Structures are given as C-alpha cells and as structure tokens.
Amino acid sequence: MSENNVKAVEATAPEATETAASVSGPMDIGQIQAILPHRYPFLLIDRVLEVHRMKKIVALKNVTINEPFFQGHFPSFPIMPGVLIVEAMAQAGGTLLLTEIEDRNDKLMVFTGIEKARFRRPVVPGDQIRIEVEVLAWRRTAVRMGGKAYVNGKVVCEATISCQLVDRSRGKSSSTSTTESAE
C-alpha cells in the first residue's frame, strides 16, 4: 500500500468505526420477538434490515393472502387496512426504542397519538412493505416518530406517531384493584 493510501485509510477509520457502532441489523423474527411483546396475528414486522441507534429503523412486512384481516377486508378485493400499516410502523419504532431500554420486559410501548396519516396506495397480498421510521423527538419514556411505508419504492402510507413507555404492572394493578373492589 502506498503512503497516500495508508493516510487515506487512517483518516477515514475513526468515522467508519463510529458509524459501525451506531448502526446494526439485520434482525430476524426471533430477535424481533425477543424485543416486542406482539405475537401472531398481531406481530406486523417480519425482519429488520437496519437500525441506526436512537435515530432510524428500516423493517419489512411480507403481506400474504393468509393474513386474517383479508377474510373481511375485503373478501373479493383484499386490501391491507391502513391502520395496520400504521401499527407496523409503530412496531418498527417500538423495536428501535425498546432496544435502548434495559428493563423492557417490564414495559409496554403504547400509542399516544397518530397525526398526518396519509394512505397513498392499496397494499395487497404479495406486496412487501418497506417500513422506514425516523425519530423526531426522544425522551426517556416517550418518543415521536415519522414513518413511511413503501411498496416497490412508492409511498403507500406515511404518518407521525407518538408513543409512551408504560410499566406493564400499571395495567395489572388497576385490574386487580377493580376485581378486589367488586368483591
């Protein structure tokens, strides 16, 4: 290697290391299930392609005719419900956020808002949705994200999503006290 080439490699090495440390992926379905509490039929992401810590995630959803919602939406013209595309964006964002939470098994990520949702094209069986979610604001227990879903490079859905991290025990204690007070 010439002296100029060595200097060029040395000059770019620290930047490349920083980028590699903040980017990870891919994740398979088993790794996703280790992070998200969702399960079939409501787990709506199949694979994560890349994660940019605390910034962005790119995930995939493979849409098949076997999806249970196609039985009624619509039997003669199956279209994936737009709200489920938004849910898939939220699940991708939840995967991004929950990777940063140490006690994630004690937490749930819940919607607190959906804004500017737009549905551009129908999603049908056989489509593969590419979901890109970027963090707009991040606090310790809440996040606001901008999401876009693509099929064949064309936007099919976009939305701004707000979510909050809550303790799983919060729901259990209120249902226990309700049961106790009813007795």
C-alpha positions as CSV (number, residue, x, y, z in Angstrom):
1,M,0.0,0.0,0.0
2,S,1.4,3.4,-0.9
3,E,1.9,6.1,1.8
4,N,-1.0,8.1,0.4
5,N,-3.4,5.1,0.6
6,V,-2.4,4.5,4.2
7,K,-3.1,8.1,5.2
8,A,-6.5,7.9,3.4
9,V,-7.4,4.8,5.4
10,E,-6.2,6.3,8.7
11,A,-8.2,9.4,8.0
12,T,-11.5,7.5,7.5
13,A,-11.1,4.8,10.1
14,P,-12.4,6.6,13.2
15,E,-15.5,7.8,11.3
16,A,-16.2,4.3,9.9
17,T,-15.9,2.9,13.5
18,E,-18.4,5.4,14.9
19,T,-20.8,4.6,12.1
20,A,-20.5,0.9,12.6
21,A,-21.1,1.3,16.4
22,S,-24.3,3.2,15.9
23,V,-25.7,1.0,13.0
24,S,-26.9,-2.6,13.5
25,G,-29.0,-5.1,11.7
26,P,-30.4,-7.2,10.3
27,M,-32.8,-8.8,12.9
28,D,-34.7,-12.0,12.2
29,I,-38.2,-12.8,13.5
30,G,-36.8,-14.5,16.6
31,Q,-34.7,-11.4,17.6
32,I,-37.8,-9.1,16.9
33,Q,-39.9,-11.3,19.2
34,A,-37.2,-11.1,21.9
35,I,-37.8,-7.3,21.9
36,L,-41.5,-6.8,21.1
37,P,-44.4,-8.4,23.1
38,H,-46.6,-8.8,20.0
39,R,-47.3,-12.2,18.6
40,Y,-49.3,-13.7,15.7
41,P,-51.6,-12.5,14.3
42,F,-50.7,-9.0,15.5
43,L,-46.9,-9.0,15.0
44,L,-46.7,-6.9,11.9
45,I,-43.0,-6.8,11.1
46,D,-41.1,-9.8,9.8
47,R,-37.5,-8.5,9.5
48,V,-35.4,-5.6,10.4
49,L,-32.8,-4.5,7.8
50,E,-31.0,-1.8,9.7
51,V,-31.0,0.1,13.0
52,H,-29.4,3.5,13.5
53,R,-29.4,3.7,17.3
54,M,-31.9,6.3,18.6
55,K,-32.4,7.7,15.0
56,K,-33.9,5.3,12.4
57,I,-35.0,1.8,11.7
58,V,-35.8,0.0,8.5
59,A,-38.1,-3.1,8.6
60,L,-40.0,-5.3,6.3
61,K,-43.6,-6.8,6.4
62,N,-44.4,-9.5,3.9
63,V,-48.1,-9.4,3.1
64,T,-49.7,-12.7,2.3
65,I,-53.3,-13.8,1.5
66,N,-53.2,-15.8,4.7
67,E,-53.4,-12.6,6.8
68,P,-56.5,-13.0,9.0
69,F,-57.8,-9.5,8.1
70,F,-58.2,-10.3,4.4
71,Q,-61.2,-12.6,5.3
72,G,-63.3,-9.5,5.9
73,H,-61.3,-6.6,4.3
74,F,-62.4,-7.2,1.5
75,P,-63.2,-10.8,0.5
76,S,-63.5,-10.0,-3.2
77,F,-60.7,-7.3,-3.2
78,P,-58.2,-7.9,-0.4
79,I,-56.6,-4.7,0.9
80,M,-54.5,-4.4,4.0
81,P,-56.2,-2.0,6.4
82,G,-54.3,1.3,6.6
83,V,-54.4,1.3,10.4
84,L,-52.4,-1.9,10.4
85,I,-49.8,-0.3,8.2
86,V,-49.5,2.5,10.8
87,E,-49.4,-0.2,13.5
88,A,-46.5,-1.9,11.7
89,M,-44.7,1.5,11.7
90,A,-45.3,1.8,15.4
91,Q,-43.9,-1.7,16.0
92,A,-40.8,-0.9,14.0
93,G,-40.4,2.2,16.1
94,G,-41.0,0.2,19.2
95,T,-38.3,-2.2,18.2
96,L,-35.9,0.8,17.8
97,L,-36.9,2.3,21.2
98,L,-37.1,-0.9,23.2
99,T,-33.5,-1.9,22.2
100,E,-32.4,1.0,24.3
101,I,-34.4,0.0,27.4
102,E,-32.8,-2.3,29.9
103,D,-35.9,-3.4,31.7
104,R,-38.0,-3.7,28.5
105,N,-39.7,-6.9,29.7
106,D,-41.4,-4.8,32.4
107,K,-42.5,-2.2,29.9
108,L,-45.0,-1.7,27.1
109,M,-44.9,0.9,24.3
110,V,-48.4,2.3,23.7
111,F,-49.8,4.8,21.2
112,T,-50.5,8.3,22.4
113,G,-51.1,9.9,19.0
114,I,-51.3,9.5,15.3
115,E,-51.0,12.6,13.1
116,K,-50.8,13.4,9.5
117,A,-51.7,9.9,8.4
118,R,-52.0,9.5,4.7
119,F,-52.7,6.4,2.7
120,R,-51.4,6.7,-0.9
121,R,-51.9,3.3,-2.5
122,P,-53.5,0.0,-1.5
123,V,-51.4,-2.8,-0.1
124,V,-52.4,-6.2,-1.4
125,P,-51.4,-9.8,-0.9
126,G,-47.9,-10.5,-2.4
127,D,-46.6,-7.0,-1.5
128,Q,-43.6,-6.5,0.6
129,I,-43.8,-3.3,2.7
130,R,-40.5,-1.5,3.5
131,I,-41.1,0.5,6.7
132,E,-38.8,3.4,7.5
133,V,-39.2,5.1,10.8
134,E,-37.2,8.1,12.0
135,V,-37.1,9.6,15.5
136,L,-38.3,13.2,15.6
137,A,-38.1,13.6,19.4
138,W,-37.0,11.2,22.1
139,R,-37.5,11.4,25.8
140,R,-36.8,8.8,28.5
141,T,-40.4,7.5,28.4
142,A,-41.8,8.9,25.2
143,V,-41.0,9.1,21.5
144,R,-42.4,10.9,18.4
145,M,-41.6,9.3,15.1
146,G,-42.1,9.9,11.4
147,G,-42.9,6.8,9.5
148,K,-43.2,6.0,5.8
149,A,-44.2,2.7,4.2
150,Y,-43.2,1.8,0.7
151,V,-44.1,-0.9,-1.8
152,N,-41.9,-1.2,-4.9
153,G,-40.2,2.1,-4.0
154,K,-43.6,4.0,-3.9
155,V,-45.0,5.5,-0.7
156,V,-48.2,3.7,0.4
157,C,-48.6,5.3,3.8
158,E,-47.0,8.0,6.0
159,A,-47.7,9.2,9.5
160,T,-46.4,10.9,12.6
161,I,-46.7,8.6,15.6
162,S,-46.3,9.3,19.3
163,C,-45.8,6.6,21.8
164,Q,-45.2,6.3,25.5
165,L,-43.4,3.7,27.6
166,V,-45.5,2.4,30.5
167,D,-45.0,-0.2,33.2
168,R,-46.7,-3.5,32.5
169,S,-47.6,-3.6,36.1
170,R,-49.7,-0.5,35.7
171,G,-52.5,-2.4,33.9
172,K,-52.3,-5.3,36.3
173,S,-52.7,-3.3,39.4
174,S,-55.7,-1.4,38.2
175,S,-57.5,-4.7,37.1
176,T,-56.6,-6.3,40.4
177,S,-58.0,-3.4,42.4
178,T,-61.1,-3.3,40.3
179,T,-61.6,-7.0,40.9
180,E,-61.0,-6.6,44.7
181,S,-63.4,-3.6,44.9
182,A,-66.1,-5.6,43.1
183,E,-66.0,-8.4,45.6
